């Protein structure tokens, strides 16, 4: 009897605890969310839904692993779970590409038990798709699309089972209606072989006269009608989202009279959120419609974090989508979706390298052609290669972490014994070969220098003979970088003063990719048998006052 009473009491108590937990969660769930939903280098977002789970993918350009995949249950909180291409042998073409080439805008979709990610490897093989039963992987080898393709491919499954591929371009160049015109075309595809079937059909040249750089197509069937959403205006301040619809998947497509349905190009250069475009739609299990898209943030006139992923509400009026009525723009703070608040556990700021593989947050500059790093005994061992960050079409010894904050602290403990004057290891803030900062142990000193528009400037050099050091970088809201070093974390000294951080901004670096901070080792064009050892790496975003 006592046992039954005890079990009943335990059952009742556990139920009460569960109710209290649910109640507390409901009470603490915020009514709003903050854009961007994925900060830092996260352009060209594409989204799909399976059950109550949402998955989002981004472009990755020349960085590897390629095409990050994120997971969410509430469209606001996102967790990096995999990459669609993470096996180096699957995409050797990405080993030698120019800056801002490589993996362009993907489309992520789910159909009949499989996830599909289709994208373009610009100047490295053109268009391919990969599949997975589980978005965490493994993902398949690339299946290359045969025939003329165009960038920014889309996949659409119609009700009759046919699958359609949409690409960008003008099929008959003689019919280009104006300068910088581009178009969207459609063709059936065989997903078993990657072969395009039948004839291509031109769907649009743009929503109106003088529409430029039409790209990023996505097709949907909603309430019996086909909708085509495109990006227009280019990737700069004129970026925009336009929509068309048709009664037939192959058109003709009617442009919405109120196009563009989303743009910030009319808000001027002082707009905090700008360069808005490249959208993808999703409907929640509660019937709401939302859109992800890219945009940038303006910090005191500088775009420091490149293109990021944003979220905004979509409603339907008279058969057409209206984005975030009545303001018709992306808001930094907005009412969140009607979904259970589902944050993920916070990740530790410090990576101690005690696992058997690198954390998903780390990337390489291009696909490694050989394994020049390893994790061993709680350290990251990095071979000194002759290649440097200033060389083109190479894979230098860089292990990089996206900068997701205007203000952050990045630090590491690095060891490099018996250094020659050409041997160096330490930290970098990296955007491309012509715009980056290096803070390293080099020979018998600590050296701080940077490239800006391809020009090398040495900021400071201090004598330092110890085998190891803690190196620290602080990025501040005034667009400055502050550097310090020492033999331990509690004994650091400053070097170089306040250094202008804008070399990695969009304003200076230009291009499509985004900024990183991370670890670096090099022997500067000479052979070396040395290995640098990193005990840990730390990245911590700081609360920022957004300069508007």
Residue pairs with C-beta under 8 A, 6 or more apart in sequence:
25 341
28 341
29 340
29 341
30 336
30 341
31 335
31 336
32 333
32 334
32 335
32 336
33 76
33 311
33 333
33 334
33 335
33 336
34 332
34 333
35 273
35 295
35 310
35 311
35 312
35 330
35 331
35 332
35 333
35 334
36 42
36 295
36 297
36 308
36 309
36 310
37 75
37 76
37 78
37 292
37 309
37 310
37 311
38 45
38 56
38 58
38 70
38 78
38 308
38 309
39 305
39 308
39 404
39 405
40 305
40 306
40 308
40 402
40 403
40 404
40 405
40 514
40 515
41 58
41 305
41 306
41 307
41 308
41 402
41 403
41 513
41 514
41 515
41 516
42 58
42 68
42 294
42 307
42 308
42 309
42 402
42 514
43 58
43 59
43 105
43 278
43 294
43 306
43 307
43 308
43 309
43 512
43 514
44 58
44 59
44 104
44 105
44 106
44 152
44 216
44 278
44 294
44 307
45 56
45 57
45 58
45 278
45 280
45 292
45 293
45 294
45 309
45 310
46 56
46 57
46 58
46 105
46 106
46 107
46 108
46 218
46 280
46 292
47 54
47 55
47 56
47 108
47 280
47 281
47 282
47 292
48 54
48 55
48 108
48 109
48 110
48 115
48 282
49 55
49 110
49 282
49 283
49 284
49 285
50 110
51 285
52 73
52 285
53 71
53 72
53 73
54 71
54 72
54 73
54 75
54 282
55 69
55 70
55 71
55 72
55 108
55 110
55 115
55 135
56 69
56 70
56 72
56 78
56 108
56 292
56 309
57 67
57 68
57 69
57 70
57 84
57 106
57 108
57 117
58 67
58 68
58 70
58 106
58 309
59 67
59 103
59 104
59 105
59 106
59 119
59 512
60 66
60 67
60 68
60 83
60 102
60 103
60 363
61 99
61 100
61 101
61 102
61 103
61 104
61 512
61 513
62 94
62 97
62 98
62 99
62 100
62 101
62 102
62 103
62 365
62 366
62 513
63 102
63 363
63 364
63 365
63 366
63 400
63 513
63 516
64 85
64 88
64 91
64 94
64 363
64 364
64 365
64 366
64 367
64 368
65 83
65 85
65 86
65 363
65 364
66 83
66 84
66 85
66 86
66 91
66 94
66 102
66 103
66 367
67 83
67 84
67 85
67 103
67 106
67 117
67 119
68 80
68 82
68 83
68 360
69 80
69 81
69 82
69 83
69 84
69 108
69 117
69 135
69 136
70 78
70 79
70 80
70 81
71 78
71 79
71 81
71 135
72 78
72 79
72 342
73 339
73 340
73 342
74 336
74 337
74 339
74 340
74 341
74 342
75 282
75 284
75 290
75 311
75 336
75 337
75 339
76 311
76 336
76 337
76 341
77 341
77 342
77 343
77 344
78 344
79 344
80 360
80 361
81 135
81 136
81 360
82 135
82 136
82 137
82 139
82 360
83 137
83 139
83 360
84 106
84 117
84 119
84 130
84 132
84 139
85 91
85 94
85 103
85 130
85 139
85 142
86 137
86 139
87 138
87 141
88 367
88 368
88 369
90 130
90 141
90 142
91 121
91 124
91 125
91 142
91 367
92 367
92 369
93 121
93 124
93 125
93 367
94 102
94 103
94 121
94 124
94 366
94 367
95 366
95 367
95 368
95 369
95 395
96 124
96 366
96 393
96 394
97 121
97 122
97 123
97 124
97 366
97 393
98 123
98 392
98 393
99 392
99 432
99 433
99 434
99 511
99 513
100 432
100 511
100 512
100 513
101 122
101 123
101 124
102 121
102 122
102 123
102 124
102 366
103 119
103 120
103 121
103 122
104 119
104 120
104 121
104 122
104 151
104 152
104 512
105 119
105 120
105 151
105 152
105 215
105 216
105 278
106 117
106 118
106 119
107 116
107 117
107 118
107 119
107 152
107 153
107 154
107 155
107 218
107 280
108 115
108 116
108 117
109 115
109 116
109 118
109 155
109 157
110 116
111 157
113 133
114 131
114 132
114 133
115 131
115 132
115 133
115 134
115 135
116 129
116 130
116 131
116 155
116 191
117 129
117 130
117 131
117 139
118 127
118 128
118 129
118 145
118 153
118 154
118 155
118 165
119 127
119 128
119 129
119 153
120 126
120 127
120 149
120 151
120 152
120 153
121 127
121 128
122 151
125 142
125 144
126 144
126 145
126 149
127 144
127 145
127 149
127 150
127 151
127 153
127 167
128 142
128 143
128 144
128 145
128 194
129 142
129 143
129 145
129 153
129 155
129 191
129 194
130 139
130 140
130 141
130 142
130 143
131 139
131 140
131 143
132 138
132 139
132 140
143 191
143 193
143 194
144 194
145 153
145 165
145 189
145 194
145 195
145 196
146 193
146 194
146 195
146 196
147 187
147 195
147 196
148 167
148 169
148 196
148 200
149 167
149 196
150 167
150 168
150 169
150 185
151 167
151 168
151 215
152 167
152 168
152 215
152 216
152 217
152 231
153 165
153 166
153 167
154 165
154 166
154 167
154 217
154 218
154 219
155 163
155 164
155 165
155 189
155 191
156 163
156 164
156 166
156 219
156 220
156 221
156 249
157 163
157 164
158 164
158 221
158 249
159 221
162 188
163 188
163 189
163 190
163 191
164 186
164 187
164 188
164 189
164 219
164 249
165 186
165 187
165 188
165 189
165 196
166 184
166 185
166 186
166 203
166 217
166 218
166 219
166 228
167 184
167 185
167 187
167 217
168 182
168 183
168 184
168 185
168 214
168 215
168 216
168 217
169 182
169 183
169 185
170 176
170 181
170 182
170 183
170 202
170 205
171 183
171 185
171 200
171 202
172 202
176 205
177 205
177 209
178 209
178 210
180 212
180 213
181 205
181 206
181 211
181 212
181 214
182 205
182 206
182 212
182 213
182 214
182 215
183 202
183 203
183 204
183 205
183 206
183 214
184 202
184 203
184 204
184 214
184 215
184 217
184 228
184 230
185 200
185 201
185 202
185 203
186 200
186 201
186 203
186 219
186 249
186 250
186 251
187 196
187 197
187 198
187 199
187 200
187 201
188 196
188 197
188 198
189 195
189 196
189 197
190 196
190 197
201 250
201 251
203 217
203 228
203 244
203 250
203 251
203 253
204 214
204 228
204 230
204 244
204 251
204 253
204 255
205 211
205 214
206 212
206 214
206 230
206 232
206 242
207 230
207 232
207 242
207 244
207 255
207 256
207 259
207 260
208 255
208 259
211 232
211 233
211 242
212 232
212 233
212 234
212 238
213 231
213 232
213 233
213 234
213 235
214 230
214 231
214 232
214 242
215 230
215 231
215 232
216 230
216 231
216 277
216 278
216 279
217 228
217 229
217 230
218 228
218 229
218 230
218 279
218 280
218 281
219 226
219 227
219 228
219 249
220 226
220 227
220 229
220 281
221 227
221 249
223 319
225 245
225 246
225 247
225 319
226 245
226 246
226 247
226 248
226 249
226 253
227 243
227 244
227 245
227 321
228 243
228 244
228 245
228 246
228 253
229 241
229 242
229 243
229 244
229 279
229 280
229 281
230 241
230 242
230 243
230 244
231 239
231 240
231 241
231 277
231 278
231 279
232 239
232 240
232 241
232 242
232 260
232 277
233 239
233 240
233 260
233 263
233 265
233 277
235 275
235 277
235 307
235 512
236 275
237 265
237 269
237 274
237 275
238 263
238 265
239 263
239 265
239 275
239 276
239 277
239 278
239 294
240 260
240 262
240 263
240 265
240 276
240 277
241 260
241 261
241 262
241 263
241 276
241 277
241 278
241 279
241 291
241 293
241 323
242 255
242 256
242 259
242 260
242 261
243 255
243 256
243 259
243 261
243 320
243 321
244 253
244 254
244 255
244 256
245 253
245 254
245 256
245 319
245 320
246 252
246 253
246 254
256 320
258 320
261 320
261 321
261 322
261 323
262 276
262 277
262 279
262 291
262 293
262 312
262 323
262 324
262 328
262 329
262 330
263 276
263 277
264 271
264 273
264 274
264 275
264 276
264 295
264 329
264 330
265 276
267 274
267 329
269 298
269 301
270 298
270 548
271 298
272 297
272 298
272 332
272 546
272 548
273 295
273 296
273 297
273 298
273 310
273 329
273 330
273 331
273 332
274 295
274 296
274 297
274 298
274 303
275 294
275 295
275 296
275 303
275 307
276 293
276 294
276 295
276 310
276 329
276 330
277 293
277 294
277 295
278 293
278 294
279 291
279 292
279 293
279 323
280 291
280 292
280 293
281 289
281 290
281 291
281 314
281 321
282 289
282 290
282 291
282 292
283 289
283 290
284 290
284 337
284 338
284 339
285 339
286 337
286 338
286 339
288 313
288 337
288 338
289 313
289 314
289 315
289 316
289 321
290 311
290 312
290 313
290 314
290 337
291 311
291 312
291 313
291 314
291 321
291 323
292 309
292 310
292 311
293 309
293 310
293 312
293 330
294 307
294 308
294 309
294 310
295 307
295 308
295 310
295 330
296 303
296 305
296 306
296 307
296 308
296 506
297 303
297 304
297 305
297 308
297 406
297 546
298 547
298 548
299 406
299 477
299 479
299 546
299 547
300 478
300 479
300 547
301 507
302 479
302 502
302 505
302 506
302 507
303 505
303 506
303 507
304 406
304 479
304 501
304 502
304 504
304 505
304 506
304 515
305 403
305 404
305 405
305 406
305 514
305 515
306 506
306 513
306 514
306 515
307 512
307 514
310 330
311 334
311 337
312 323
312 324
312 330
312 331
312 334
313 323
313 324
313 325
313 334
313 335
313 337
314 321
314 322
314 323
314 324
315 321
315 322
315 325
316 322
317 325
322 328
324 330
324 331
324 334
332 546
347 361
349 538
349 539
349 540
350 536
350 537
350 538
351 359
351 361
351 362
351 536
351 537
351 538
352 378
352 535
352 536
353 375
353 378
353 379
353 380
353 534
353 535
353 536
353 537
354 378
355 375
356 375
357 375
358 375
358 380
358 399
361 401
361 402
361 539
362 399
362 400
362 401
362 518
363 399
363 400
363 401
363 402
363 516
364 395
364 398
364 399
364 400
365 389
365 394
365 395
365 396
365 398
365 400
365 430
366 393
366 394
366 395
367 395
368 395
369 395
372 382
372 383
372 385
372 397
373 380
373 381
373 382
373 383
373 397
373 399
374 380
374 381
375 381
378 535
379 533
379 534
379 535
380 399
380 519
380 533
380 534
380 537
381 531
381 532
381 533
382 397
382 399
382 425
382 519
382 521
382 531
382 532
382 533
382 534
383 397
383 521
383 530
383 531
383 532
384 397
384 416
384 423
384 424
384 425
384 521
384 522
384 523
384 528
384 530
384 531
384 532
385 396
385 397
385 521
385 522
385 523
385 528
386 522
386 523
386 524
386 525
386 526
386 527
386 528
387 394
387 395
387 396
387 397
387 522
388 396
388 522
388 524
388 525
389 396
389 398
389 428
389 430
389 433
389 436
389 438
389 520
389 522
390 433
390 434
390 436
390 451
390 456
391 433
392 433
396 520
396 522
397 520
397 521
397 522
397 532
398 428
398 430
398 518
398 519
398 520
399 518
399 519
399 520
399 534
399 537
400 428
400 430
400 516
400 517
400 518
400 519
401 410
401 516
401 517
401 518
401 537
401 539
402 514
402 515
402 516
403 410
403 429
403 475
403 514
403 515
403 516
403 517
403 539
404 541
405 475
405 541
405 542
405 544
406 475
406 477
406 544
406 546
407 475
407 476
407 477
407 541
407 542
407 543
407 544
408 474
408 475
408 517
408 539
408 540
408 541
408 542
409 472
409 473
409 474
409 475
409 538
409 539
409 540
409 542
410 427
410 429
410 472
410 473
410 475
410 517
410 518
410 537
410 538
410 539
410 540
411 427
411 470
411 471
411 472
411 473
411 489
411 537
411 538
412 426
412 427
412 470
412 471
412 519
412 534
412 535
412 536
412 537
412 538
413 468
413 469
413 470
413 534
413 535
413 536
414 425
414 426
414 441
414 468
414 469
414 471
414 519
414 532
414 533
414 534
414 535
415 467
415 468
415 532
415 533
415 534
415 535
416 423
416 424
416 425
416 441
416 467
416 468
416 521
416 530
416 532
416 533
417 467
417 530
418 467
418 530
419 441
419 442
419 443
419 444
419 530
420 443
420 523
420 528
421 442
421 443
421 444
422 443
422 523
422 524
422 525
422 526
422 528
423 442
423 443
423 522
423 523
423 524
423 528
423 530
424 438
424 440
424 441
424 442
424 443
424 447
424 520
424 521
424 522
424 523
424 524
425 440
425 441
425 519
425 520
425 521
425 522
425 532
426 438
426 439
426 440
426 441
426 442
426 469
426 471
426 519
426 520
427 438
427 439
427 440
427 471
427 473
427 517
427 518
427 519
427 520
428 436
428 437
428 438
428 439
428 516
428 517
428 518
428 519
428 520
429 436
429 437
429 473
429 475
429 481
429 501
429 504
429 515
429 516
429 517
430 436
430 437
430 504
430 515
430 516
430 517
430 518
431 503
431 504
431 509
431 511
431 513
431 514
431 515
431 516
432 509
432 511
432 513
433 451
433 454
434 451
434 452
434 453
434 454
434 509
435 451
435 452
435 453
435 503
435 504
435 508
435 509
436 450
436 451
436 503
436 504
437 448
437 449
437 450
437 451
437 473
437 481
437 499
437 503
437 504
438 447
438 448
438 449
438 450
438 520
439 446
439 447
439 448
439 471
439 473
439 483
439 485
440 446
440 447
440 471
440 520
441 447
441 464
441 468
441 469
441 471
444 463
444 464
444 465
445 461
445 462
445 463
445 464
446 461
446 462
446 464
446 469
446 471
446 485
446 495
447 458
447 460
447 461
448 458
448 459
448 460
448 461
448 483
448 495
448 496
448 499
449 456
449 457
449 458
449 459
450 456
450 457
450 459
450 499
450 503
451 457
451 503
452 503
452 508
453 503
453 508
459 495
459 496
459 499
460 495
460 496
462 485
462 495
464 485
466 487
468 487
469 485
469 486
469 487
470 485
470 486
470 487
470 488
470 489
470 492
471 483
471 484
471 485
472 483
472 484
472 485
472 492
473 481
473 482
473 483
473 517
474 481
474 482
474 483
474 484
475 481
475 501
476 482
476 501
477 544
477 545
477 547
478 498
479 500
479 501
479 502
479 505
480 498
480 499
480 500
480 501
481 498
481 499
481 500
481 501
482 494
482 497
482 498
482 499
483 494
483 495
483 496
483 499
484 492
484 493
484 494
484 495
485 492
485 493
485 495
486 492
486 493
502 508
503 509
504 515
517 539
518 537
519 532
519 534
519 537
521 532
523 530
